Amino acid sequence: MTGIVEAARAAWYAHEARTPDWDAAEFARTRDEFVQAAAEHAEDVLGAPAATLTWSYTPSSRLPESVEQATALLEDDDRLQYRVDHSQGGCVYFELVRACAKCARTQVDPVDGMVTLGRLLAEKGEAA
């Protein structure tokens, strides 16, 4: 078992050695640009009502190393999620994440417009 632990630590240290040290201002600027991109994407997909959403950057410690994410809370525990996977050429995912209290799982569905979002939210309301 220690072989995998040593290999993982070595991978981490090698990654850290290749990663430039960002100062706090550079990180904040990059984070703010990503959150702005999430807001613009939401407005492109959902229209003007999306301008009222408040987006939050998800810390990278909670994500795979090649993924960036921002979320916007809707109601209850429902949220929109804007994800970019840099390992897949910057593939963008725009999804509704819904928590199911009865089944203790999370449902994630792609959102491609206001009608789709409305349908997904209505389905949750009908299931309750």
C-alpha positions as a Python dict, from the first residue, in 0.01 Angstrom:
ca = {
    (1, 'M'): (0, 0, 0),
    (2, 'T'): (284, 242, 68),
    (3, 'G'): (394, 223, -297),
    (4, 'I'): (76, 399, -411),
    (5, 'V'): (108, 656, -132),
    (6, 'E'): (465, 736, -228),
    (7, 'A'): (373, 755, -598),
    (8, 'A'): (82, 990, -525),
    (9, 'R'): (297, 1217, -311),
    (10, 'A'): (569, 1219, -578),
    (11, 'A'): (308, 1317, -840),
    (12, 'W'): (187, 1599, -615),
    (13, 'Y'): (537, 1732, -550),
    (14, 'A'): (620, 1717, -921),
    (15, 'H'): (298, 1904, -1000),
    (16, 'E'): (376, 2170, -740),
    (17, 'A'): (726, 2214, -882),
    (18, 'R'): (583, 2277, -1233),
    (19, 'T'): (305, 2510, -1114),
    (20, 'P'): (402, 2876, -1096),
    (21, 'D'): (338, 3044, -765),
    (22, 'W'): (50, 3283, -805),
    (23, 'D'): (18, 3572, -575),
    (24, 'A'): (-319, 3644, -417),
    (25, 'A'): (-398, 3926, -659),
    (26, 'E'): (-338, 3709, -968),
    (27, 'F'): (-550, 3427, -826),
    (28, 'A'): (-833, 3671, -740),
    (29, 'R'): (-824, 3820, -1090),
    (30, 'T'): (-838, 3476, -1254),
    (31, 'R'): (-1116, 3361, -1020),
    (32, 'D'): (-1320, 3675, -1089),
    (33, 'E'): (-1278, 3628, -1466),
    (34, 'F'): (-1405, 3270, -1436),
    (35, 'V'): (-1707, 3377, -1229),
    (36, 'Q'): (-1781, 3646, -1489),
    (37, 'A'): (-1760, 3384, -1765),
    (38, 'A'): (-2013, 3171, -1571),
    (39, 'A'): (-2251, 3466, -1540),
    (40, 'E'): (-2220, 3549, -1911),
    (41, 'H'): (-2277, 3186, -2011),
    (42, 'A'): (-2586, 3167, -1791),
    (43, 'E'): (-2724, 3482, -1949),
    (44, 'D'): (-2653, 3347, -2299),
    (45, 'V'): (-2836, 3022, -2220),
    (46, 'L'): (-3118, 3148, -1996),
    (47, 'G'): (-3163, 3508, -2104),
    (48, 'A'): (-3197, 3827, -1903),
    (49, 'P'): (-3341, 3665, -1586),
    (50, 'A'): (-3004, 3497, -1532),
    (51, 'A'): (-2848, 3837, -1464),
    (52, 'T'): (-2994, 3821, -1112),
    (53, 'L'): (-2793, 3509, -1020),
    (54, 'T'): (-2502, 3532, -779),
    (55, 'W'): (-2212, 3307, -879),
    (56, 'S'): (-1952, 3162, -642),
    (57, 'Y'): (-1620, 3007, -734),
    (58, 'T'): (-1573, 2648, -610),
    (59, 'P'): (-1238, 2590, -438),
    (60, 'S'): (-1014, 2360, -642),
    (61, 'S'): (-960, 2128, -347),
    (62, 'R'): (-1313, 1995, -407),
    (63, 'L'): (-1264, 1921, -778),
    (64, 'P'): (-1055, 1708, -1013),
    (65, 'E'): (-730, 1887, -1089),
    (66, 'S'): (-827, 1988, -1445),
    (67, 'V'): (-1173, 2126, -1359),
    (68, 'E'): (-1288, 2475, -1263),
    (69, 'Q'): (-1640, 2538, -1138),
    (70, 'A'): (-1874, 2814, -1029),
    (71, 'T'): (-2223, 2769, -885),
    (72, 'A'): (-2534, 2983, -836),
    (73, 'L'): (-2794, 2891, -576),
    (74, 'L'): (-3154, 2882, -704),
    (75, 'E'): (-3386, 2760, -427),
    (76, 'D'): (-3370, 2499, -154),
    (77, 'D'): (-3052, 2308, -238),
    (78, 'D'): (-3093, 2344, -615),
    (79, 'R'): (-2810, 2518, -796),
    (80, 'L'): (-2678, 2586, -1141),
    (81, 'Q'): (-2328, 2466, -1207),
    (82, 'Y'): (-2086, 2600, -1468),
    (83, 'R'): (-1788, 2368, -1513),
    (84, 'V'): (-1492, 2381, -1748),
    (85, 'D'): (-1279, 2070, -1791),
    (86, 'H'): (-940, 2183, -1918),
    (87, 'S'): (-828, 1823, -1980),
    (88, 'Q'): (-1098, 1797, -2247),
    (89, 'G'): (-999, 2108, -2439),
    (90, 'G'): (-1199, 2345, -2222),
    (91, 'C'): (-1526, 2152, -2249),
    (92, 'V'): (-1806, 2353, -2082),
    (93, 'Y'): (-2085, 2194, -1879),
    (94, 'F'): (-2388, 2394, -1769),
    (95, 'E'): (-2607, 2191, -1536),
    (96, 'L'): (-2880, 2192, -1275),
    (97, 'V'): (-2780, 2011, -958),
    (98, 'R'): (-3072, 1893, -745),
    (99, 'A'): (-3054, 1719, -411),
    (100, 'C'): (-3311, 1450, -339),
    (101, 'A'): (-3388, 1437, 33),
    (102, 'K'): (-3589, 1114, 1),
    (103, 'C'): (-3327, 914, -188),
    (104, 'A'): (-3015, 1087, -45),
    (105, 'R'): (-2854, 1140, -384),
    (106, 'T'): (-2779, 1425, -619),
    (107, 'Q'): (-2931, 1456, -966),
    (108, 'V'): (-2728, 1645, -1229),
    (109, 'D'): (-2892, 1741, -1559),
    (110, 'P'): (-2765, 1951, -1850),
    (111, 'V'): (-2942, 2283, -1905),
    (112, 'D'): (-2967, 2423, -2257),
    (113, 'G'): (-3233, 2688, -2208),
    (114, 'M'): (-3501, 2837, -1987),
    (115, 'V'): (-3762, 2580, -2093),
    (116, 'T'): (-3533, 2292, -1995),
    (117, 'L'): (-3457, 2454, -1660),
    (118, 'G'): (-3829, 2509, -1598),
    (119, 'R'): (-3911, 2147, -1686),
    (120, 'L'): (-3641, 2013, -1453),
    (121, 'L'): (-3755, 2234, -1166),
    (122, 'A'): (-4120, 2138, -1227),
    (123, 'E'): (-4028, 1767, -1223),
    (124, 'K'): (-3875, 1810, -879),
    (125, 'G'): (-4185, 1993, -757),
    (126, 'E'): (-4414, 1717, -887),
    (127, 'A'): (-4201, 1447, -724),
    (128, 'A'): (-4221, 1612, -383),
}
